[in-house]
């Protein structure tokens, strides 16, 4: 019985490590994505301003 419990505990721990790792990877990339979005918005605004003239 305890062997199954140990196996379940190991699976849960491994899943949590994977989830935390993915979270850290995404959180590190977020500032880069935000900077890219800001750049795209600025370019769109320039194009829209030229089109209005």
Secondary structure as GFF3:
##gff-version 3
##sequence-region A 1 53
A	DSSP	alpha_helix	2	52	.	.	.	ID=ss1
###
